[in-house]
Amino acid sequence: MILRTILRRIDSLHLKARLDSFAWRQPLTVLAGFAWTGVTLDRWTSWSAWTWVGLMIASAIGMLGCLKWPRFGTSGLRVVFVCLLVLSLFALRHARSVTDYESATVLDVLDETAQPMIMVGTVDRPAQLRRDAIATNGDWENAAIGRTEYQTILQVRIESLRIRFDQVAFSGRAMVRVDGDRSDLLPGDRVKLFGQISLIQSPTNPGQRDMRDWAQRSNLHCVFQIDQVENILSSSDRDAEAPGAPERFSLWQRGQRTVASMAKSARHSILQQISPDQQGLALALVLGQRDLLDRSTSEALLVTGTAHLLSVSGLHLGILLVLARIVSGLLRLPLRGQLVFLAMVTLFYVAITGGRPPVLRAAILLATVVLSTAMARPYHPINSLSFAAILLAWWMPNAIFGVGMQLSFLAVATLLTCGRPRAKGQTAASQAIALEDHFDELARQSYGRWRQRVNFVGRFLATALWYSGCVSVITLPIVWQQFHVVSPISVLVNVVLSPLMAVALSAGVGTVIAGWVFLPLATIPGWICSQILGVMQFVINTASATPGGHAWLPNPSAAWVMSYYVVLLAIIAFRSGGHRRLPIGVWSLIWFVAAWWSATTPSSVPPGTYETTFVDVGHGTATILRPNPDDVWLYDCGWMGNLNQSSQKIDDVLWSMGVTKIRGIAISHADADHFNALPGLTKRFSIGCIITPPGMLSGEGAMLERTRRVIAEYKIPVYEIDRDQSPESVFDSAASNGWLRDVSVLHPPSQLLDANDNANSLVLRIDHGGRCLLLPGDLEPPGTSVLISTPRPPPGGVMMAPHHGSLRMDADAVLQWARPRETVVSGGKRAAKIAVTEMLSAAGGGVQVTSKEGAIRVRMGPSGELEIRSWLESPW
């Protein structure tokens, strides 16, 4: 009965007629949908290429049968066969691209462990120049050993690798990181590289993004790290070991070299004429080079929803073509001359900005406009967008899984279909309203000049806010899922910044062109660009600091995101254009509330179980403690080399647990690799308190000073604790009951030792179900002897190795005192040495190392059950 009712309802909507009409009016949209579906099916299923070949042959036979016997082949059946043919063809194209990627022979000889290597190859992309995080953060110790201001990123097609004493031919592509400036290398240059090579690393923590997916989309197979620019030899170097010069450059390489040289010249003009504070924004805006953006600006762009303004796309290309159209008009070019000129500008801008999918999509759209104008043919924007989707899915099938391409097409499709704020369907009532609006417009023309201007500005702002809001709502699921941020303030900020961006981009382009013609002429447009970018940066920073403007949240699952767009497509299919807005708005609200509830519900922990997760942060410590799903604590939060004071490695794991609040963070001592992620954590999570040994935060150093400022800014209470105080006398919050029930402080004493911070590390003991967990920080002598003079914990527990498993610690004494069943080492490459495992297993216990096994999860059950899992061997 229910099924019959549903079928009658579907029949009353004339769904078949609507779909048939849609297929004939917008055939490219239908074909684009099946093309992307085919690529997606091949990505997420294990079907072989022969399956797609068989489906393709069957579809072709069906089409031929419909043509031969038209009485039996209805129009709907012919459409089905065409769609299946397209689906199988694009699935086969994706399968072929995966096969080509996996056929690289370099994958057969490398693993994720970096090893010394000599490689010969050919540069096949323009060099990217980034600021070196160590040098630009004022780290004098690294500066003293000769660090430079920049790091160069190259993409190199591999020709050979050194195997024993011979250079052996291999295929594949490598991303090369060079500490120094080698932007002089151009596509086609042969290079000989001395450094360390490894495959792209797999995720080592739950929630961490898999960079291997990005590498496959970029057709990169491995990473090659070079410490000094002298370890790169090019064919132009006068060195006996330098590789030979290429016999000749191909036409494609010559074009790449020309474009790369012009892009380098444009970059030079911007760096000379734009003020230093705005250079990163200018390069991102004009050339799409976001490598000089500092981390704080990049984060501000993300949380305000304005990062897309600096991602070269249709908006940038459209502004540029408006300028080109004005120039062609001033030159009095004929129509065909103008179209050729616009086409040349488009191709050049696509090439100089790197040919990324968003700008390619924009170029294809504009090309269809130009062709339709030249051929005097009607132009349908959705069909043109679909045509771009088909071309890009065939050219770079893996790119459709990149967030940049998804957001690019989704945003443009929304802008093309959402209509004006008050537009209605073509009904008798809407026609009457339109007629009344026409009379209102005539009445408004009788207003005074200023009132007309105010009305015009008001209507413009209302329209701009409508479009911005539509795009923000429709793209929200993907943005939230990929970046963990929801930004309501983006609706307003994008409207404010768009006209400023148009002026800044125009001035930036003028700066580049003037720099090519006569450099002193670039001063004026460069000054204008700097001033406008300064205003933009002020708006972005103000918006990012606005309370309630954005929220960091655990992300919804891919299934939740898919459900949103499936229902959205169903609404579009079942509802006519004028009756979609209310259902879409209601569904978006329902979906957001449900997705928020699902994402922020903490992951379950078995009843009565104490869970501890040692996050793989490299050389550092970040231990997540969960007495129950809602009670989350951290013991230390940092790692070596984290000069940006990022918390991303810890964020990913916390968000994968559905965590939004941290009850407290215990910091063992004042070494930066144990607390330098705190500033990042304060921005993303609500933190109840900070726990430190006595006087820990009063030390000297830039990192500690920044940490003190952040704690004061967010008004986080700080409790100092030692072994001579009862926890009840320190904590006055009932929220810490879970912490107090299980935790004992073993070190330091109230009278600190006359030694360094390591010796006075905060040592915690957590007892649960007859088991014991020991967290000793970086404890070392003489603190070690003080610790082992305290009562011994019960044997058979878990201990975190002091000082990241350092071979210099008094390991034997601590192990004999603690008698752990398992020892967990939170450390980097040095902790992965065999000698460390041998030292820590001497007492008979097992050893788990985060740098080898990824995150380590320990669960202590209510009756003494002990479960230890590593993320790389047994992910949860």
Buried (B, 14 or more C-beta within 10 A) or exposed (E): EEEEEEEEEEEEBEEEEBBBEBBEEBBBBBBBBBBBBBBBBBBEEEEEBEBBBEBBEBBBEBBEBBEEEEEEBEEEBBBBBBBBBBBBBBBBBBBBBBEEBEEBBBBEBBEBEBEEBBBBBBBBBBBBBBBBBBBBBEBEEBBEEEBBEBBBBBBBBBBBBBEEEEBEEBBBBBBBBBBBBBBEBBBBBBBBBBBBBBBBBEBBBBBBEEBBBBBBBBBBBBBBBBBBBEBBBBBEBEEEEBBEEEEEBEEEBEEBBEBBEBBBBBBBBBBBBBBEEBBBBBBBBBBBBBBBBBBEBBBBBBBBBBBBBBBBBBBBBEBBBEBBBEBBEEEEBEEEEBBBBBBEBBEEBBBBBBBBBBBBBBBBBBBBBBBBBEEEEEEBBBBBBBBBBBBBBBEBBBBBBBEBBBBBBBBBBBBBBBBEBEBBEEEEEEEEEEEEEEEEEEEEEEEEEEEEEEEEEEEEEEBBBBBBBBBBBBBBBBBBBBBBBBBBBBBBBBBBBBEBBBBBBBBBBBBBBBBEEEBEBBEBBBBBBBBBBBBBBEBBBBBBEBEEBBBBBBBBEEEBBEBBBEBBEEBBEBBEEEEBBEBBEEBBEEBBEBBBEBBBEBBEBEEBBBBBBBBBBBBBBBBBBBBBBBBBBBBBBBBBBBBBBBBBBBBBBBBBBBBBBBBBBBBBBBBBBBBBBBBBBBBBBEBBBBBBBBEBBEEEEEBBEBBBEBBEEEEBBBBBBBBEBEBEEBBEBEEBEBBBEBBBBBBBBEEBBEBBBBBBBBBBBBBBBBBBBBBBBBBBBEBBEBBBEBEEBEEBBBBBBBBBBBBEBBBEBBBEBBBBBBBBBBBBEBBBBEEBBEBBBEBEBBBBBBBBBBBBBBBBBEEEBBEBBBBBEEEE
